[in-house]
Amino acid sequence: MYGLIGKITAHAGKRDELVEVLLAGAKDMPGCSSYVVAQDNSDADAIWVTEVWVNQASHQASLKLPAVENAIAKGRPLIAGFGDRVMTTPIGGIGLALVR
Amino acid sequence: MYGLIGKITAHAGKRDELVEVLLAGAKDMPGCSSYVVAQDNSDADAIWVTEVWVNQASHQASLKLPAVENAIAKGRPLIAGFGDRVMTTPIGGIGLALVR
């Protein structure tokens, strides 16, 4: 498995909109077993996106999906910057969706 | 929802064992919709645990479950230290298990 944990900082007041854009783009992604968008409780402009994919190739392929390309285009002007970004190898747990 | 993203550093050579202990303890936790244990790809001793709970109370309650208490007891001597720890409010996404 391949995992990503990333922090994104929205422009002031744009966090909710950015969350909605990301969630709208992440509905039907082959090879994705987890994709969670969360607000940072101690930073009013920050969100965290945590992802689990079957492998790195399926994550790469997702970036070419029309819905994801659309989300990236809509999201980019809402983003002030990217923070921590960690690549991981998930081993297991709860809430890993069956992957098509 | 209530989320946690945390980095844990194992003692050298103990990461795999710590991952297994955490996963063994996290099998049946009411209110947990996601709990993923992952290796850090760029730090051979580090793991990341990402969690989504129905609310903060269910996370607190989980710490009193016998299986979780057992995992904490077994895991503690394997842990060298705790790193980043972020509290979040997950909004949605893929791979959030139905919660009992």
N, CA and C atoms of all chains as a GROMACS GRO file, in nm:
protein
  600
    1MET      N    1   0.085  -0.119   0.000
    1MET     CA    2   0.000   0.000   0.000
    1MET      C    3   0.088   0.124   0.000
    2TYR      N    4   0.029   0.233  -0.038
    2TYR     CA    5   0.100   0.361  -0.047
    2TYR      C    6   0.015   0.466   0.023
    3GLY      N    7   0.076   0.544   0.111
    3GLY     CA    8   0.000   0.642   0.186
    3GLY      C    9   0.059   0.782   0.176
    4LEU      N   10  -0.028   0.879   0.191
    4LEU     CA   11   0.014   1.019   0.194
    4LEU      C   12  -0.056   1.088   0.310
    5ILE      N   13   0.020   1.171   0.381
    5ILE     CA   14  -0.037   1.257   0.485
    5ILE      C   15   0.012   1.397   0.452
    6GLY      N   16  -0.080   1.488   0.425
    6GLY     CA   17  -0.037   1.621   0.384
    6GLY      C   18  -0.119   1.732   0.446
    7LYS      N   19  -0.050   1.840   0.476
    7LYS     CA   20  -0.117   1.959   0.530
    7LYS      C   21  -0.127   2.062   0.418
    8ILE      N   22  -0.243   2.123   0.406
    8ILE     CA   23  -0.263   2.230   0.307
    8ILE      C   24  -0.321   2.350   0.380
    9THR      N   25  -0.267   2.466   0.353
    9THR     CA   26  -0.319   2.588   0.413
    9THR      C   27  -0.397   2.666   0.308
   10ALA      N   28  -0.523   2.693   0.341
   10ALA     CA   29  -0.609   2.772   0.252
   10ALA      C   30  -0.587   2.920   0.275
   11HIS      N   31  -0.620   2.999   0.174
   11HIS     CA   32  -0.626   3.143   0.198
   11HIS      C   33  -0.733   3.170   0.304
   12ALA      N   34  -0.713   3.279   0.379
   12ALA     CA   35  -0.803   3.310   0.490
   12ALA      C   36  -0.949   3.307   0.445
   13GLY      N   37  -1.029   3.234   0.519
   13GLY     CA   38  -1.172   3.227   0.490
   13GLY      C   39  -1.211   3.129   0.381
   14LYS      N   40  -1.114   3.063   0.322
   14LYS     CA   41  -1.142   2.974   0.208
   14LYS      C   42  -1.135   2.827   0.244
   15ARG      N   43  -1.114   2.795   0.370
   15ARG     CA   44  -1.094   2.654   0.405
   15ARG      C   45  -1.216   2.568   0.372
   16ASP      N   46  -1.334   2.613   0.411
   16ASP     CA   47  -1.453   2.530   0.387
   16ASP      C   48  -1.472   2.503   0.239
   17GLU      N   49  -1.448   2.606   0.159
   17GLU     CA   50  -1.464   2.590   0.015
   17GLU      C   51  -1.362   2.489  -0.040
   18LEU      N   52  -1.240   2.499   0.009
   18LEU     CA   53  -1.136   2.405  -0.036
   18LEU      C   54  -1.171   2.261   0.002
   19VAL      N   55  -1.221   2.242   0.123
   19VAL     CA   56  -1.261   2.108   0.166
   19VAL      C   57  -1.367   2.052   0.071
   20GLU      N   58  -1.465   2.134   0.038
   20GLU     CA   59  -1.574   2.085  -0.049
   20GLU      C   60  -1.521   2.051  -0.188
   21VAL      N   61  -1.432   2.132  -0.239
   21VAL     CA   62  -1.374   2.106  -0.371
   21VAL      C   63  -1.298   1.973  -0.370
   22LEU      N   64  -1.220   1.950  -0.266
   22LEU     CA   65  -1.142   1.826  -0.259
   22LEU      C   66  -1.232   1.704  -0.245
   23LEU      N   67  -1.335   1.716  -0.162
   23LEU     CA   68  -1.425   1.601  -0.143
   23LEU      C   69  -1.505   1.573  -0.270
   24ALA      N   70  -1.544   1.677  -0.341
   24ALA     CA   71  -1.620   1.658  -0.465
   24ALA      C   72  -1.536   1.588  -0.570
   25GLY      N   73  -1.406   1.611  -0.567
   25GLY     CA   74  -1.319   1.550  -0.666
   25GLY      C   75  -1.278   1.408  -0.634
   26ALA      N   76  -1.305   1.365  -0.512
   26ALA     CA   77  -1.249   1.238  -0.464
   26ALA      C   78  -1.356   1.131  -0.448
   27LYS      N   79  -1.448   1.125  -0.540
   27LYS     CA   80  -1.561   1.033  -0.519
   27LYS      C   81  -1.540   0.896  -0.581
   28ASP      N   82  -1.464   0.885  -0.684
   28ASP     CA   83  -1.460   0.760  -0.760
   28ASP      C   84  -1.319   0.740  -0.815
   29MET      N   85  -1.229   0.698  -0.728
   29MET     CA   86  -1.088   0.690  -0.763
   29MET      C   87  -1.041   0.545  -0.752
   30PRO      N   88  -1.019   0.477  -0.864
   30PRO     CA   89  -0.973   0.338  -0.859
   30PRO      C   90  -0.844   0.325  -0.778
   31GLY      N   91  -0.840   0.222  -0.695
   31GLY     CA   92  -0.719   0.197  -0.617
   31GLY      C   93  -0.710   0.275  -0.487
   32CYS      N   94  -0.811   0.356  -0.459
   32CYS     CA   95  -0.809   0.436  -0.336
   32CYS      C   96  -0.883   0.364  -0.225
   33SER      N   97  -0.815   0.332  -0.116
   33SER     CA   98  -0.887   0.267  -0.006
   33SER      C   99  -0.918   0.361   0.109
   34SER      N  100  -0.859   0.477   0.112
   34SER     CA  101  -0.896   0.576   0.212
   34SER      C  102  -0.853   0.714   0.164
   35TYR      N  103  -0.942   0.810   0.183
   35TYR     CA  104  -0.912   0.950   0.148
   35TYR      C  105  -0.997   1.035   0.240
   36VAL      N  106  -0.934   1.096   0.339
   36VAL     CA  107  -1.008   1.171   0.440
   36VAL      C  108  -0.959   1.316   0.441
   37VAL      N  109  -1.053   1.408   0.434
   37VAL     CA  110  -1.022   1.550   0.442
   37VAL      C  111  -1.070   1.600   0.577
   38ALA      N  112  -0.979   1.665   0.652
   38ALA     CA  113  -1.010   1.707   0.789
   38ALA      C  114  -0.961   1.848   0.814
   39GLN      N  115  -1.037   1.922   0.892
   39GLN     CA  116  -0.991   2.052   0.941
   39GLN      C  117  -0.888   2.032   1.052
   40ASP      N  118  -0.788   2.118   1.056
   40ASP     CA  119  -0.694   2.121   1.168
   40ASP      C  120  -0.761   2.197   1.283
   41ASN      N  121  -0.767   2.134   1.402
   41ASN     CA  122  -0.839   2.198   1.512
   41ASN      C  123  -0.767   2.319   1.570
   42SER      N  124  -0.638   2.333   1.540
   42SER     CA  125  -0.565   2.444   1.602
   42SER      C  126  -0.514   2.545   1.499
   43ASP      N  127  -0.559   2.532   1.376
   43ASP     CA  128  -0.516   2.626   1.271
   43ASP      C  129  -0.636   2.647   1.179
   44ALA      N  130  -0.698   2.763   1.188
   44ALA     CA  131  -0.827   2.788   1.123
   44ALA      C  132  -0.820   2.787   0.972
   45ASP      N  133  -0.700   2.792   0.916
   45ASP     CA  134  -0.688   2.790   0.770
   45ASP      C  135  -0.637   2.657   0.716
   46ALA      N  136  -0.605   2.563   0.804
   46ALA     CA  137  -0.535   2.442   0.759
   46ALA      C  138  -0.626   2.321   0.751
   47ILE      N  139  -0.597   2.236   0.655
   47ILE     CA  140  -0.661   2.106   0.645
   47ILE      C  141  -0.553   1.998   0.633
   48TRP      N  142  -0.593   1.877   0.663
   48TRP     CA  143  -0.508   1.759   0.647
   48TRP      C  144  -0.579   1.661   0.555
   49VAL      N  145  -0.505   1.611   0.458
   49VAL     CA  146  -0.558   1.507   0.371
   49VAL      C  147  -0.477   1.381   0.396
   50THR      N  148  -0.544   1.275   0.436
   50THR     CA  149  -0.477   1.146   0.460
   50THR      C  150  -0.530   1.046   0.359
   51GLU      N  151  -0.438   0.978   0.292
   51GLU     CA  152  -0.474   0.893   0.179
   51GLU      C  153  -0.409   0.756   0.191
   52VAL      N  154  -0.483   0.653   0.151
   52VAL     CA  155  -0.426   0.518   0.136
   52VAL      C  156  -0.465   0.466  -0.002
   53TRP      N  157  -0.364   0.423  -0.075
   53TRP     CA  158  -0.382   0.370  -0.210
   53TRP      C  159  -0.325   0.229  -0.217
   54VAL      N  160  -0.378   0.152  -0.312
   54VAL     CA  161  -0.326   0.017  -0.332
   54VAL      C  162  -0.177   0.021  -0.363
   55ASN      N  163  -0.137   0.116  -0.442
   55ASN     CA  164   0.005   0.134  -0.473
   55ASN      C  165   0.024   0.278  -0.524
   56GLN      N  166   0.151   0.314  -0.543
   56GLN     CA  167   0.180   0.451  -0.583
   56GLN      C  168   0.128   0.480  -0.724
   57ALA      N  169   0.126   0.377  -0.808
   57ALA     CA  170   0.079   0.398  -0.946
   57ALA      C  171  -0.068   0.440  -0.949
   58SER      N  172  -0.150   0.382  -0.860
   58SER     CA  173  -0.291   0.421  -0.862
   58SER      C  174  -0.309   0.565  -0.814
   59HIS      N  175  -0.225   0.609  -0.721
   59HIS     CA  176  -0.232   0.751  -0.685
   59HIS      C  177  -0.193   0.839  -0.803
   60GLN      N  178  -0.083   0.804  -0.868
   60GLN     CA  179  -0.041   0.882  -0.986
   60GLN      C  180  -0.151   0.887  -1.091
   61ALA      N  181  -0.212   0.771  -1.116
   61ALA     CA  182  -0.317   0.765  -1.219
   61ALA      C  183  -0.437   0.852  -1.181
   62SER      N  184  -0.463   0.864  -1.052
   62SER     CA  185  -0.580   0.942  -1.009
   62SER      C  186  -0.567   1.088  -1.049
   63LEU      N  187  -0.444   1.134  -1.059
   63LEU     CA  188  -0.423   1.277  -1.091
   63LEU      C  189  -0.466   1.310  -1.233
   64LYS      N  190  -0.489   1.207  -1.313
   64LYS     CA  191  -0.534   1.227  -1.452
   64LYS      C  192  -0.685   1.207  -1.467
   65LEU      N  193  -0.753   1.171  -1.359
   65LEU     CA  194  -0.898   1.156  -1.369
   65LEU      C  195  -0.962   1.292  -1.388
   66PRO      N  196  -1.062   1.303  -1.476
   66PRO     CA  197  -1.124   1.434  -1.501
   66PRO      C  198  -1.173   1.501  -1.372
   67ALA      N  199  -1.237   1.424  -1.283
   67ALA     CA  200  -1.290   1.486  -1.160
   67ALA      C  201  -1.177   1.539  -1.073
   68VAL      N  202  -1.065   1.469  -1.073
   68VAL     CA  203  -0.952   1.513  -0.990
   68VAL      C  204  -0.883   1.633  -1.056
   69GLU      N  205  -0.866   1.628  -1.187
   69GLU     CA  206  -0.807   1.744  -1.256
   69GLU      C  207  -0.893   1.869  -1.232
   70ASN      N  208  -1.023   1.850  -1.235
   70ASN     CA  209  -1.116   1.961  -1.211
   70ASN      C  210  -1.100   2.014  -1.068
   71ALA      N  211  -1.088   1.923  -0.972
   71ALA     CA  212  -1.072   1.965  -0.833
   71ALA      C  213  -0.940   2.040  -0.814
   72ILE      N  214  -0.835   1.993  -0.880
   72ILE     CA  215  -0.706   2.061  -0.869
   72ILE      C  216  -0.717   2.203  -0.927
   73ALA      N  217  -0.783   2.214  -1.039
   73ALA     CA  218  -0.798   2.347  -1.102
   73ALA      C  219  -0.881   2.441  -1.015
   74LYS      N  220  -0.989   2.388  -0.957
   74LYS     CA  221  -1.074   2.472  -0.871
   74LYS      C  222  -1.007   2.502  -0.738
   75GLY      N  223  -0.927   2.406  -0.689
   75GLY     CA  224  -0.868   2.421  -0.557
   75GLY      C  225  -0.747   2.511  -0.555
   76ARG      N  226  -0.671   2.510  -0.664
   76ARG     CA  227  -0.542   2.581  -0.663
   76ARG      C  228  -0.555   2.727  -0.617
   77PRO      N  229  -0.651   2.805  -0.669
   77PRO     CA  230  -0.657   2.946  -0.625
   77PRO      C  231  -0.699   2.964  -0.479
   78LEU      N  232  -0.748   2.858  -0.417
   78LEU     CA  233  -0.789   2.867  -0.276
   78LEU      C  234  -0.674   2.835  -0.181
   79ILE      N  235  -0.564   2.785  -0.235
   79ILE     CA  236  -0.453   2.734  -0.153
   79ILE      C  237  -0.345   2.840  -0.135
   80ALA      N  238  -0.311   2.864  -0.007
   80ALA     CA  239  -0.201   2.956   0.023
   80ALA      C  240  -0.068   2.885   0.023
   81GLY      N  241  -0.068   2.757   0.062
   81GLY     CA  242   0.058   2.684   0.063
   81GLY      C  243   0.043   2.542   0.113
   82PHE      N  244   0.149   2.466   0.092
   82PHE     CA  245   0.151   2.327   0.137
   82PHE      C  246   0.248   2.315   0.255
   83GLY      N  247   0.208   2.234   0.354
   83GLY     CA  248   0.291   2.215   0.471
   83GLY      C  249   0.355   2.077   0.469
   84ASP      N  250   0.359   2.018   0.584
   84ASP     CA  251   0.417   1.883   0.596
   84ASP      C  252   0.356   1.790   0.494
   85ARG      N  253   0.440   1.703   0.439
   85ARG     CA  254   0.391   1.599   0.349
   85ARG      C  255   0.474   1.475   0.372
   86VAL      N  256   0.407   1.369   0.410
   86VAL     CA  257   0.474   1.245   0.446
   86VAL      C  258   0.428   1.133   0.355
   87MET      N  259   0.521   1.057   0.302
   87MET     CA  260   0.487   0.936   0.227
   87MET      C  261   0.502   0.816   0.318
   88THR      N  262   0.403   0.728   0.316
   88THR     CA  263   0.402   0.616   0.409
   88THR      C  264   0.372   0.484   0.337
   89THR      N  265   0.391   0.378   0.412
   89THR     CA  266   0.348   0.245   0.370
   89THR      C  267   0.249   0.194   0.474
   90PRO      N  268   0.120   0.212   0.448
   90PRO     CA  269   0.021   0.163   0.545
   90PRO      C  270   0.027   0.011   0.555
   91ILE      N  271   0.017  -0.039   0.678
   91ILE     CA  272   0.024  -0.182   0.702
   91ILE      C  273  -0.114  -0.243   0.725
   92GLY      N  274  -0.203  -0.171   0.788
   92GLY     CA  275  -0.336  -0.224   0.811
   92GLY      C  276  -0.415  -0.133   0.900
   93GLY      N  277  -0.532  -0.184   0.942
   93GLY     CA  278  -0.613  -0.107   1.032
   93GLY      C  279  -0.761  -0.118   1.001
   94ILE      N  280  -0.834  -0.018   1.046
   94ILE     CA  281  -0.979  -0.012   1.031
   94ILE      C  282  -1.012   0.093   0.927
   95GLY      N  283  -1.116   0.066   0.847
   95GLY     CA  284  -1.165   0.170   0.756
   95GLY      C  285  -1.089   0.178   0.626
   96LEU      N  286  -1.029   0.067   0.584
   96LEU     CA  287  -0.968   0.066   0.451
   96LEU      C  288  -1.069   0.004   0.356
   97ALA      N  289  -1.121   0.086   0.267
   97ALA     CA  290  -1.229   0.042   0.179
   97ALA      C  291  -1.179  -0.069   0.086
   98LEU      N  292  -1.270  -0.158   0.053
   98LEU     CA  293  -1.241  -0.255  -0.052
   98LEU      C  294  -1.220  -0.178  -0.181
   99VAL      N  295  -1.121  -0.218  -0.252
   99VAL     CA  296  -1.077  -0.138  -0.367
   99VAL      C  297  -1.111  -0.211  -0.496
  100ARG      N  298  -1.167  -0.138  -0.589
  100ARG     CA  299  -1.196  -0.198  -0.720
  100ARG      C  300  -1.078  -0.178  -0.812
  101MET      N  301  -1.715   1.464   1.382
  101MET     CA  302  -1.611   1.362   1.387
  101MET      C  303  -1.487   1.420   1.455
  102TYR      N  304  -1.403   1.330   1.502
  102TYR     CA  305  -1.280   1.367   1.574
  102TYR      C  306  -1.166   1.287   1.512
  103GLY      N  307  -1.058   1.355   1.479
  103GLY     CA  308  -0.947   1.288   1.414
  103GLY      C  309  -0.815   1.310   1.486
  104LEU      N  310  -0.726   1.216   1.470
  104LEU     CA  311  -0.592   1.228   1.524
  104LEU      C  312  -0.492   1.183   1.418
  105ILE      N  313  -0.384   1.257   1.407
  105ILE     CA  314  -0.272   1.219   1.321
  105ILE      C  315  -0.148   1.226   1.409
  106GLY      N  316  -0.080   1.113   1.426
  106GLY     CA  317   0.032   1.115   1.519
  106GLY      C  318   0.149   1.034   1.468
  107LYS      N  319   0.268   1.086   1.497
  107LYS     CA  320   0.391   1.015   1.463
  107LYS      C  321   0.448   0.953   1.590
  108ILE      N  322   0.489   0.828   1.578
  108ILE     CA  323   0.552   0.758   1.690
  108ILE      C  324   0.685   0.702   1.641
  109THR      N  325   0.788   0.722   1.720
  109THR     CA  326   0.919   0.665   1.685
  109THR      C  327   0.948   0.545   1.773
  110ALA      N  328   0.974   0.434   1.708
  110ALA     CA  329   1.006   0.311   1.781
  110ALA      C  330   1.155   0.308   1.813
  111HIS      N  331   1.190   0.231   1.913
  111HIS     CA  332   1.332   0.202   1.933
  111HIS      C  333   1.385   0.129   1.810
  112ALA      N  334   1.514   0.147   1.784
  112ALA     CA  335   1.574   0.091   1.662
  112ALA      C  336   1.542  -0.057   1.650
  113GLY      N  337   1.493  -0.095   1.534
  113GLY     CA  338   1.464  -0.235   1.508
  113GLY      C  339   1.332  -0.286   1.563
  114LYS      N  340   1.257  -0.199   1.629
  114LYS     CA  341   1.133  -0.243   1.695
  114LYS      C  342   1.008  -0.196   1.621
  115ARG      N  343   1.026  -0.130   1.506
  115ARG     CA  344   0.908  -0.074   1.440
  115ARG      C  345   0.805  -0.180   1.401
  116ASP      N  346   0.849  -0.288   1.339
  116ASP     CA  347   0.753  -0.389   1.294
  116ASP      C  348   0.673  -0.446   1.411
  117GLU      N  349   0.744  -0.468   1.520
  117GLU     CA  350   0.677  -0.523   1.638
  117GLU      C  351   0.573  -0.424   1.692
  118LEU      N  352   0.611  -0.297   1.694
  118LEU     CA  353   0.517  -0.195   1.743
  118LEU      C  354   0.394  -0.186   1.654
  119VAL      N  355   0.414  -0.194   1.523
  119VAL     CA  356   0.300  -0.190   1.430
  119VAL      C  357   0.204  -0.306   1.460
  120GLU      N  358   0.259  -0.424   1.479
  120GLU     CA  359   0.174  -0.541   1.505
  120GLU      C  360   0.098  -0.528   1.637
  121VAL      N  361   0.166  -0.475   1.738
  121VAL     CA  362   0.099  -0.455   1.867
  121VAL      C  363  -0.017  -0.357   1.853
  122LEU      N  364   0.006  -0.248   1.781
  122LEU     CA  365  -0.101  -0.148   1.765
  122LEU      C  366  -0.217  -0.206   1.686
  123LEU      N  367  -0.188  -0.278   1.579
  123LEU     CA  368  -0.295  -0.333   1.497
  123LEU      C  369  -0.373  -0.440   1.573
  124ALA      N  370  -0.304  -0.519   1.653
  124ALA     CA  371  -0.372  -0.623   1.731
  124ALA      C  372  -0.467  -0.562   1.833
  125GLY      N  373  -0.433  -0.445   1.882
  125GLY     CA  374  -0.516  -0.380   1.983
  125GLY      C  375  -0.633  -0.303   1.926
  126ALA      N  376  -0.635  -0.285   1.797
  126ALA     CA  377  -0.731  -0.192   1.735
  126ALA      C  378  -0.834  -0.265   1.650
  127LYS      N  379  -0.882  -0.377   1.698
  127LYS     CA  380  -0.969  -0.457   1.614
  127LYS      C  381  -1.117  -0.429   1.634
  128ASP      N  382  -1.156  -0.387   1.750
  128ASP     CA  383  -1.299  -0.381   1.780
  128ASP      C  384  -1.325  -0.261   1.871
  129MET      N  385  -1.323  -0.141   1.811
  129MET     CA  386  -1.332  -0.020   1.891
  129MET      C  387  -1.459   0.057   1.853
  130PRO      N  388  -1.559   0.056   1.942
  130PRO     CA  389  -1.683   0.129   1.911
  130PRO      C  390  -1.656   0.276   1.881
  131GLY      N  391  -1.721   0.326   1.778
  131GLY     CA  392  -1.707   0.467   1.743
  131GLY      C  393  -1.588   0.498   1.655
  132CYS      N  394  -1.512   0.396   1.618
  132CYS     CA  395  -1.394   0.420   1.534
  132CYS      C  396  -1.429   0.398   1.387
  133SER      N  397  -1.414   0.501   1.305
  133SER     CA  398  -1.443   0.480   1.163
  133SER      C  399  -1.317   0.466   1.078
  134SER      N  400  -1.203   0.500   1.132
  134SER     CA  401  -1.079   0.475   1.059
  134SER      C  402  -0.964   0.471   1.158
  135TYR      N  403  -0.874   0.376   1.138
  135TYR     CA  404  -0.754   0.364   1.222
  135TYR      C  405  -0.651   0.294   1.135
  136VAL      N  406  -0.554   0.370   1.089
  136VAL     CA  407  -0.455   0.317   0.995
  136VAL      C  408  -0.316   0.334   1.055
  137VAL      N  409  -0.241   0.226   1.055
  137VAL     CA  410  -0.103   0.229   1.102
  137VAL      C  411  -0.012   0.215   0.980
  138ALA      N  412   0.082   0.309   0.964
  138ALA     CA  413   0.166   0.314   0.845
  138ALA      C  414   0.311   0.337   0.883
  139GLN      N  415   0.400   0.275   0.807
  139GLN     CA  416   0.542   0.305   0.820
  139GLN      C  417   0.573   0.438   0.750
  140ASP      N  418   0.663   0.516   0.809
  140ASP     CA  419   0.714   0.636   0.742
  140ASP      C  420   0.819   0.592   0.640
  141ASN      N  421   0.802   0.635   0.515
  141ASN     CA  422   0.893   0.587   0.410
  141ASN      C  423   1.033   0.648   0.419
  142SER      N  424   1.047   0.756   0.494
  142SER     CA  425   1.178   0.820   0.499
  142SER      C  426   1.241   0.816   0.638
  143ASP      N  427   1.183   0.740   0.728
  143ASP     CA  428   1.237   0.730   0.864
  143ASP      C  429   1.214   0.586   0.911
  144ALA      N  430   1.320   0.509   0.916
  144ALA     CA  431   1.307   0.363   0.935
  144ALA      C  432   1.253   0.324   1.071
  145ASP      N  433   1.249   0.419   1.164
  145ASP     CA  434   1.198   0.387   1.298
  145ASP      C  435   1.059   0.446   1.324
  146ALA      N  436   1.006   0.520   1.228
  146ALA     CA  437   0.884   0.597   1.256
  146ALA      C  438   0.760   0.535   1.195
  147ILE      N  439   0.651   0.550   1.267
  147ILE     CA  440   0.520   0.513   1.214
  147ILE      C  441   0.424   0.632   1.230
  148TRP      N  442   0.318   0.628   1.153
  148TRP     CA  443   0.211   0.726   1.162
  148TRP      C  444   0.081   0.653   1.190
  149VAL      N  445   0.007   0.703   1.285
  149VAL     CA  446  -0.126   0.649   1.314
  149VAL      C  447  -0.227   0.758   1.282
  150THR      N  448  -0.318   0.727   1.192
  150THR     CA  449  -0.423   0.823   1.156
  150THR      C  450  -0.557   0.763   1.197
  151GLU      N  451  -0.637   0.844   1.267
  151GLU     CA  452  -0.759   0.792   1.330
  151GLU      C  453  -0.876   0.885   1.300
  152VAL      N  454  -0.993   0.825   1.281
  152VAL     CA  455  -1.118   0.902   1.273
  152VAL      C  456  -1.218   0.835   1.365
  153TRP      N  457  -1.275   0.915   1.453
  153TRP     CA  458  -1.374   0.869   1.552
  153TRP      C  459  -1.502   0.948   1.534
  154VAL      N  460  -1.613   0.886   1.579
  154VAL     CA  461  -1.742   0.955   1.573
  154VAL      C  462  -1.735   1.085   1.654
  155ASN      N  463  -1.670   1.078   1.768
  155ASN     CA  464  -1.651   1.198   1.850
  155ASN      C  465  -1.533   1.172   1.945
  156GLN      N  466  -1.493   1.277   2.015
  156GLN     CA  467  -1.377   1.265   2.103
  156GLN      C  468  -1.404   1.169   2.218
  157ALA      N  469  -1.531   1.163   2.262
  157ALA     CA  470  -1.564   1.074   2.374
  157ALA      C  471  -1.539   0.928   2.338
  158SER      N  472  -1.567   0.890   2.213
  158SER     CA  473  -1.546   0.749   2.177
  158SER      C  474  -1.397   0.717   2.172
  159HIS      N  475  -1.316   0.815   2.132
  159HIS     CA  476  -1.171   0.791   2.139
  159HIS      C  477  -1.127   0.773   2.285
  160GLN      N  478  -1.173   0.863   2.370
  160GLN     CA  479  -1.137   0.853   2.513
  160GLN      C  480  -1.180   0.718   2.569
  161ALA      N  481  -1.302   0.676   2.534
  161ALA     CA  482  -1.353   0.548   2.587
  161ALA      C  483  -1.268   0.431   2.540
  162SER      N  484  -1.216   0.442   2.417
  162SER     CA  485  -1.138   0.329   2.362
  162SER      C  486  -1.014   0.301   2.447
  163LEU      N  487  -0.962   0.403   2.511
  163LEU     CA  488  -0.840   0.386   2.589
  163LEU      C  489  -0.862   0.296   2.711
  164LYS      N  490  -0.988   0.272   2.744
  164LYS     CA  491  -1.022   0.185   2.858
  164LYS      C  492  -1.058   0.044   2.813
  165LEU      N  493  -1.062   0.018   2.683
  165LEU     CA  494  -1.092  -0.117   2.636
  165LEU      C  495  -0.977  -0.211   2.672
  166PRO      N  496  -1.007  -0.331   2.718
  166PRO     CA  497  -0.898  -0.423   2.757
  166PRO      C  498  -0.796  -0.444   2.646
  167ALA      N  499  -0.842  -0.462   2.522
  167ALA     CA  500  -0.747  -0.486   2.412
  167ALA      C  501  -0.656  -0.366   2.390
  168VAL      N  502  -0.711  -0.246   2.408
  168VAL     CA  503  -0.632  -0.125   2.388
  168VAL      C  504  -0.536  -0.105   2.505
  169GLU      N  505  -0.585  -0.127   2.626
  169GLU     CA  506  -0.496  -0.117   2.743
  169GLU      C  507  -0.379  -0.214   2.729
  170ASN      N  508  -0.410  -0.335   2.680
  170ASN     CA  509  -0.306  -0.436   2.660
  170ASN      C  510  -0.204  -0.390   2.555
  171ALA      N  511  -0.255  -0.330   2.446
  171ALA     CA  512  -0.165  -0.282   2.340
  171ALA      C  513  -0.077  -0.169   2.392
  172ILE      N  514  -0.134  -0.081   2.473
  172ILE     CA  515  -0.055   0.028   2.529
  172ILE      C  516   0.056  -0.027   2.618
  173ALA      N  517   0.020  -0.126   2.700
  173ALA     CA  518   0.120  -0.184   2.790
  173ALA      C  519   0.231  -0.254   2.712
  174LYS      N  520   0.191  -0.327   2.606
  174LYS     CA  521   0.291  -0.397   2.526
  174LYS      C  522   0.372  -0.302   2.439
  175GLY      N  523   0.308  -0.194   2.395
  175GLY     CA  524   0.373  -0.102   2.303
  175GLY      C  525   0.469  -0.006   2.370
  176ARG      N  526   0.439   0.031   2.493
  176ARG     CA  527   0.516   0.137   2.559
  176ARG      C  528   0.667   0.111   2.558
  177PRO      N  529   0.713  -0.011   2.593
  177PRO     CA  530   0.859  -0.032   2.594
  177PRO      C  531   0.923  -0.031   2.456
  178LEU      N  532   0.841  -0.037   2.350
  178LEU     CA  533   0.894  -0.035   2.214
  178LEU      C  534   0.910   0.106   2.160
  179ILE      N  535   0.853   0.204   2.231
  179ILE     CA  536   0.844   0.342   2.182
  179ILE      C  537   0.959   0.427   2.235
  180ALA      N  538   1.029   0.492   2.142
  180ALA     CA  539   1.136   0.584   2.181
  180ALA      C  540   1.081   0.724   2.207
  181GLY      N  541   0.975   0.761   2.134
  181GLY     CA  542   0.920   0.894   2.155
  181GLY      C  543   0.804   0.923   2.063
  182PHE      N  544   0.734   1.031   2.094
  182PHE     CA  545   0.621   1.074   2.014
  182PHE      C  546   0.659   1.202   1.939
  183GLY      N  547   0.615   1.210   1.813
  183GLY     CA  548   0.644   1.327   1.732
  183GLY      C  549   0.521   1.413   1.715
  184ASP      N  550   0.505   1.464   1.596
  184ASP     CA  551   0.390   1.549   1.567
  184ASP      C  552   0.261   1.480   1.610
  185ARG      N  553   0.171   1.559   1.660
  185ARG     CA  554   0.038   1.507   1.694
  185ARG      C  555  -0.063   1.617   1.663
  186VAL      N  556  -0.155   1.587   1.575
  186VAL     CA  557  -0.251   1.686   1.529
  186VAL      C  558  -0.392   1.638   1.561
  187MET      N  559  -0.472   1.725   1.616
  187MET     CA  560  -0.614   1.695   1.635
  187MET      C  561  -0.693   1.760   1.523
  188THR      N  562  -0.784   1.685   1.466
  188THR     CA  563  -0.857   1.734   1.349
  188THR      C  564  -1.007   1.711   1.363
  189THR      N  565  -1.078   1.774   1.271
  189THR     CA  566  -1.221   1.749   1.254
  189THR      C  567  -1.241   1.697   1.112
  190PRO      N  568  -1.245   1.565   1.095
  190PRO     CA  569  -1.266   1.511   0.960
  190PRO      C  570  -1.404   1.552   0.908
  191ILE      N  571  -1.407   1.588   0.780
  191ILE     CA  572  -1.532   1.632   0.719
  191ILE      C  573  -1.593   1.523   0.632
  192GLY      N  574  -1.512   1.444   0.566
  192GLY     CA  575  -1.566   1.337   0.485
  192GLY      C  576  -1.457   1.273   0.404
  193GLY      N  577  -1.500   1.186   0.312
  193GLY     CA  578  -1.405   1.121   0.224
  193GLY      C  579  -1.439   0.976   0.197
  194ILE      N  580  -1.338   0.901   0.164
  194ILE     CA  581  -1.350   0.760   0.126
  194ILE      C  582  -1.291   0.677   0.240
  195GLY      N  583  -1.354   0.561   0.268
  195GLY     CA  584  -1.292   0.467   0.361
  195GLY      C  585  -1.324   0.497   0.506
  196LEU      N  586  -1.436   0.564   0.530
  196LEU     CA  587  -1.479   0.582   0.670
  196LEU      C  588  -1.578   0.471   0.700
  197ALA      N  589  -1.538   0.378   0.785
  197ALA     CA  590  -1.620   0.261   0.812
  197ALA      C  591  -1.751   0.301   0.880
  198LEU      N  592  -1.854   0.225   0.850
  198LEU     CA  593  -1.978   0.240   0.925
  198LEU      C  594  -1.950   0.206   1.069
  199VAL      N  595  -2.002   0.285   1.157
  199VAL     CA  596  -1.964   0.275   1.297
  199VAL      C  597  -2.080   0.219   1.377
  200ARG      N  598  -2.050   0.123   1.463
  200ARG     CA  599  -2.152   0.070   1.550
  200ARG      C  600  -2.157   0.150   1.679
   0.00000   0.00000   0.00000
